[in-house]
Amino acid sequence: MTSVPQKPQMQGNLNPVPPTQPALTAAQHSNTLELTARGYALWRARSLGLLSGTPFGLAREARLFRALCRPQPGQDWLDAGTSAGFYAGVLAAADCRVLAADLSAPMLSEAQRRENSPNIDWALMNLEDSGLPDGSFDGVAVGATLNETHDPARFLSELARVLRPGGQLWLMYVPRTGGLLQRLLSVPTLGGLNFPDPAWVARQLPGLDLTDGLGVGAVRFGRYVKRGGG
C-alpha cells in the first residue's frame, strides 16, 4: 500500500489530526458535524438525480466511473474527500488499494461503517495540504469535493502532484452556471462553495490531458491523464 509517512494513516483509529490546518469553507465546517455525516449518504444517493434532472443513482455513477477509468487490481488510488466512502468502495471492489482521505472525522467514521474492506486505509487530512509523497497514486477520484474546497487551484495542484506519470484523475463536480442559487451558495457565510468552469479546471492541470468530459444536467464528469506514462 502507498506509504504516507508525513500524515496520519488510520486503520480504524480516528484520533490523529494533521499538523497543518488550511482555512475551511462553511460547507467544510458543516461536514465535520456528526449530524451531517449521518445524513450524507442519503443525500449522496439522491443528489446527482436532483442535480441532473434525470435518474442518476450511485449504481449508474459507478458504472460510468468503471467504464471510463477502468481501475485495475493492485493499483493505488486516492479517494480525495471520501465523505461516506462511495468511490473508496467502488475501487476496493475492483481490488485496488485505496487511501480514503477526508478532513472530517465523523465522515470517516461513517465511511468506515459503510465500507468495511481490507483494501481501504483511512486518513484524516485536508487534501489542500496533504503532505503525501509525489507520484504516490495510479489514480485519484474526487466526488464533488472540488466544489467545497477553500482553495480549488491548490487542491487540484496537490492532486496532480501525487499522481504518477500516466495516472488518471477523475472529477465529479458542479460547474459554473452563473445562476442566482450558485451566487448565494458562493457567499462565505452561506456555504463558501465554488463552481469552477471546466476550462478553468483544465488550466489548473497543465500536466494532464482531458480524455473524457461529460455533462449531465448540472453535473460535470471529467477524466484526466498525467503526461509522461510509458
HELIX and SHEET records of a PDB file:
HELIX    1   1 ALA A   26  ASN A   31  1                                   6    
HELIX    2   2 GLU A   34  SER A   52  1                                  19    
HELIX    3   3 LEU A   58  CYS A   69  1                                  12    
HELIX    4   4 PHE A   86  ALA A   93  1                                   8    
HELIX    5   5 ALA A  105  ARG A  114  1                                  10    
HELIX    6   6 LEU A  127  ASP A  129  5                                   3    
HELIX    7   7 THR A  145  GLU A  148  5                                   4    
HELIX    8   8 PRO A  152  VAL A  162  1                                  11    
HELIX    9   9 LEU A  180  SER A  186  1                                   7    
HELIX   10  10 PRO A  188  LEU A  190  5                                   3    
HELIX   11  11 PRO A  198  ARG A  203  1                                   6    
SHEET    1   A 7 ILE A 120  LEU A 124  0                                        
SHEET    2   A 7 ARG A  97  ASP A 102  1                                        
SHEET    3   A 7 ASP A  76  ALA A  80  1                                        
SHEET    4   A 7 PHE A 137  GLY A 143  1                                        
SHEET    5   A 7 LEU A 163  TYR A 173  1                                        
SHEET    6   A 7 VAL A 219  LYS A 226 -1                                        
SHEET    7   A 7 LEU A 208  VAL A 216 -1                                        
END                                                                             
